[in-house]
Amino acid sequence: MKSYDEVYSKDEFYWRREPNQLCKRAVELVTSENKGKIIELSCGEGKDIIHFARNGFDTVGVDVSQPGLQKAQK
């Protein structure tokens, strides 16, 4: 089995680039006054945490894979 460092080092995204349906629904349900902080452990390439950040949440993504975090920062 390949490590996440190996798969995240490739140019293409390992996971879908779309945030998962639960994240999309959570953003829809939260009012602008209730947006707070979100910490995502094992954020990988960051698709879900980026979705929250783009929608006004204060976010932190954590992962052990440097290539995954670097891809998320782009």
C-alpha positions as CSV (number, residue, x, y, z in Angstrom):
1,M,0.0,0.0,0.0
2,K,1.3,3.4,-0.9
3,S,1.7,6.1,1.8
4,Y,-0.3,9.3,1.7
5,D,2.9,11.2,1.1
6,E,3.4,9.2,-2.1
7,V,-0.1,9.7,-3.4
8,Y,-0.4,13.4,-2.4
9,S,2.9,14.1,-4.1
10,K,1.4,13.6,-7.5
11,D,0.0,16.5,-9.4
12,E,-3.6,15.2,-9.5
13,F,-5.8,15.0,-6.4
14,Y,-6.1,11.7,-4.7
15,W,-9.6,12.4,-3.4
16,R,-12.4,14.1,-5.2
17,R,-11.9,17.9,-5.2
18,E,-15.6,18.4,-4.1
19,P,-16.2,18.6,-0.3
20,N,-18.4,15.8,1.0
21,Q,-22.1,16.1,1.3
22,L,-22.1,16.5,5.1
23,C,-19.8,19.5,4.9
24,K,-21.9,21.1,2.2
25,R,-25.1,20.5,4.3
26,A,-23.4,21.9,7.5
27,V,-22.5,25.1,5.7
28,E,-26.1,25.5,4.5
29,L,-27.5,25.0,8.0
30,V,-25.3,27.4,9.9
31,T,-26.3,31.1,10.0
32,S,-23.7,33.8,9.5
33,E,-23.9,34.7,13.2
34,N,-23.1,31.2,14.3
35,K,-20.0,30.5,12.2
36,G,-17.1,29.6,14.5
37,K,-13.9,27.6,14.5
38,I,-13.4,24.3,12.8
39,I,-10.4,22.0,13.2
40,E,-10.2,19.1,10.8
41,L,-7.8,16.3,11.8
42,S,-6.4,14.3,8.9
43,C,-7.4,17.0,6.4
44,G,-5.2,15.5,3.6
45,E,-5.5,17.7,0.6
46,G,-7.9,20.0,2.4
47,K,-11.1,19.7,0.3
48,D,-13.5,19.9,3.2
49,I,-11.6,22.4,5.4
50,I,-11.2,24.7,2.4
51,H,-14.9,24.5,1.8
52,F,-15.6,25.7,5.4
53,A,-13.0,28.5,5.1
54,R,-14.5,29.8,1.8
55,N,-17.8,30.0,3.6
56,G,-16.6,32.2,6.5
57,F,-15.5,29.7,9.1
58,D,-12.2,30.1,11.0
59,T,-10.4,26.9,10.1
60,V,-7.4,24.8,10.9
61,G,-6.4,21.7,9.0
62,V,-4.1,19.2,10.5
63,D,-2.4,16.2,8.8
64,V,0.8,14.2,9.1
65,S,1.5,14.4,5.4
66,Q,3.5,17.4,4.3
67,P,2.7,16.9,0.6
68,G,-1.1,16.8,1.5
69,L,-0.8,20.0,3.5
70,Q,1.2,21.7,0.7
71,K,-1.5,20.8,-1.8
72,A,-4.2,22.1,0.5
73,Q,-2.4,25.4,0.9
74,K,-2.3,25.9,-2.9
